[in-house]
Amino acid sequence: MNFQTAIWIYRKEMKLFFQTYMGPLVLGGTAFLNALFIMILNFNGRTNYEEATVVTFVSFMTTILIAMVILSMGSIVEEKNKGTLELLYTSPITDFDIVVGKFLFGMTICLIITIFINGFFPLVLYSFWQAPLYLVISGSVGVFLLGIFTFSVGLFASSLAKNQMISLLIAVMVILTLWVVGYFSHLFQATTRKVLFHLHIFSHYISFSKGVLPLTSIVFFLTGTFLFLYLTIKVLESRRWRG
């Protein structure tokens, strides 16, 4: 890996993001949806910080999924369509550099959303509902981990697809599969049920909104992120071999 090359790709992605419509769309859209969901769900008869915190971070779960899927769905497929991916292949840049550079970009935007976009609402929880600070911190950690996991899924989908819509569909199908698999785990035997429930995204995420930093959930999101990044690299390598 050439770290300088990965940083160059990262800077290119950041520049494109803030100089095009994607910046206002993702950041502004996330802020708007957060406000909308929380106004509808959170301030409707909530009488304690436990309910308010869970509902707030469930809202964040929805918006970070949407934001990261939109952000990642064209990350690689647009390079293919514009022919810039072939230019990268002919330059001394490895597939690992490409994926790392793009992932660092996605991780940065996810961090910006978690701290500067979502951060306003936990402050409201902390001041208005008197929610303990550890709830705010643990929930924010959960949002960030879910965000980078979703972005890695979107990168993988983008490496497989021929256009952004197919990329979006692949990413949504993967997320939905991991979303609903836990609800059907009770239909299977004990060992299979345990495995399927472990793959359930919601069961891992919701613990963070309750003030817990579960090691199994942290490991789940991090290993899932690395797995999809690895698969993305392998897809790009196979494309390079095919010419």
N, C-alpha and C positions, 0 to 999 in steps of 0.2 A: 504493500500500500504506500502511495505517495500522499502524505498528509497535506502538502501544499496544493496538490491537484484537487483533493476533496474540498479544501477550503475555497479554492477558486470556483468550483461548482456551487458550493454553498452561497458564496457572495453573488454569483450570477442569479441564482434562484431568489435570493432576497431582493435584489435590484428589480427583477421582473415583477415580483409580488407587489412591491410598494409603488411601482411606476405604472401599473395597469389597474384594471377594474377589480382584480382579485383581492387586493388589500381592503378597499371599502366593503366589498361584498362579504368577505369572510369575517372581518373584524366587526364591521357595522352590523351585519346580519346577525352575528352571534350576540352582540349586545342587545339588539332589538328583541330577538327571540327569548333571551334570558328575562328581560323585563316583562315581556308578554306572558310567558309561562308562570313567572313568579307572581305577577299581579293576579292571574286567574286562579292559581292553585294555592298560593302561600298565604295570602291575606284574606282568606275566606273562612273565618271561624277558627283559625289556628290560635290556640290559647297558651301554648308552651313552646319552648325552644326545641324540644325533641322532634315534634311534628314539623315545625318550621324548617329545621335543619335537614331532615330527610327529604322533604318536598323540594327544598332549594337545590340540593345536590342531585336529586332525580331530574330536575329541570336541566341542570348543567350536563348531566349524562346525555340527555337528548341533544343538546346544542353542540357538545364537543364531538359527538358522533357525526352529526351533519357537517360541521365545519371541516373535520379531518378527511371525510370522504370526498367532499367537494375539492379540498385542497390537493388531494393526492391523485384523483381520478385521471388527470391529464399530465401528471408529472413525467411519465416515461412515454406514454402513447403519443403525446404531442411532439416529442423529440423524433419519434419515428415518422410521423406524418409530415413534419417540416424538413426531414432529411438530416437534422442536426445529430441524430444518434449515430448515423453512418460516419459523420465527421469525427465524432468522439472515438469511434472504433478505429479510425485511421490515425489517430493521434496516440501518443504514449500515455493513455489513460485506461486504467483497468476497470472492469465491471464493478469491482469492490469500491473503487474511488467514486464511481458514479452513484452507487447506492448510498454510500456513507455521506457524500455531499448532500444528496437530496434528503436523506433522513435527518441530518443535522438541521437543515432548513425547516422541515416539518416539526422537529422537536422545539426549535426556537419559537415558531408561531404558536405552538401548543403552550409553551411557557408564557408567552405574551398574553394569550387568552386567559390562562389560569390565574395569572397575577394581576393583570391590568384590566381585563374585561370582566372576568368572573369575580375578581377580588373585591369589587365594590359591594356586591351582595352579601358575602360573608361578613363584611364590616357592619352592614345593616343588622345581620343576625346577632353579631356580637354586641352592638350598642342598643338595638331596639328590643330584641328578644332576650338579651342577657345570656346568650349562648356561650358556653365555655370556649376558650380559645383553642383547646385541643380538638374540639369538634370541627372548628373552622379549618385547622391545619390538616387533620386527617382527611377531611372531605376534599380539600384541594389537592392533596397527594393522589387521591383516587381519580380525580378528574384528569390530572396530568398523565398518570399511568394508562388510563383508558384511551386518552388522546393519542399517545405515541403508538400504542398497540393498534388502534384504528388506522393511523397513518401508514403503518407497516403493511397492514392488510391492503390498503388502497394502492400502495406502491406495487405490491405483488400483482394485484388485479390489473394495474396499468401496464405492467410488463407483459401480461398475457394478451391483452386486448388489441383490437385494430382501430378502435375509436373510443371516444370518451364515454359514450352511452353504454357500450359493452363493458368498459372498465367499471363504470358505476354499478351496473347490474351484478357483476362478479363480486365486487366488494360488498354490496348490500346482501347478496346471497350468503356469503361467508359469515358476515356479522349476524344475520338473521338465524342462520343455522346454529351458531354458538349461543344465540340469544334464547332460542326456544327449546334447545336440546334438553335442558335441565327440567323443563316442565313435563316432559314425557319420560323422564328417567324412571318413574315409579312403575312403568309398564314392563320393566326388564328385571332380570335376576340381580341379586345383591352386588356382584362384582361389576357387571355392566352398568348398573344403576349408579354406583359410586363413581365410575369413570365419566359417565355422561353428566352427572351433576357437577363434577369437577370442571368440566368444559363450559359450564353455564356462566356467561359473562356477568349477568345481573347479580347472581349470588356472591360473586367475588367483589363487585363494585359496591354493593349496598352496605357492606360492613364498614367501609371508610366513612360513610355519612353518619355512622353511629358512634364515631370516635375511636374506632379500632384500626390498627395498622397490622392486619393479619399477614404473617410471613408467607403462608401458602398463596394468598391472593397476589402479593407483590411478586413472588416467584412466577406465578401463572402469567401475569401481564408481561414481565420482562422476558421470560423464556418464549412466550408467544411472539413477542416483538422480534427477538433474534431469529426465531424460526422463519417468520415470513420475510425478513430481510435476507436470510440465507437462501430461501426459495427464489426470491427476486434475482439474486446474483446468479443462481443456476439457470434461470430462464434466459437472462441476458447472455450468459456464456453459451447456451445452446444456440441462440440466435447468431452469435458470432461464428460458431462452428459451421452453421448452415450457410453463412455468407450473406 
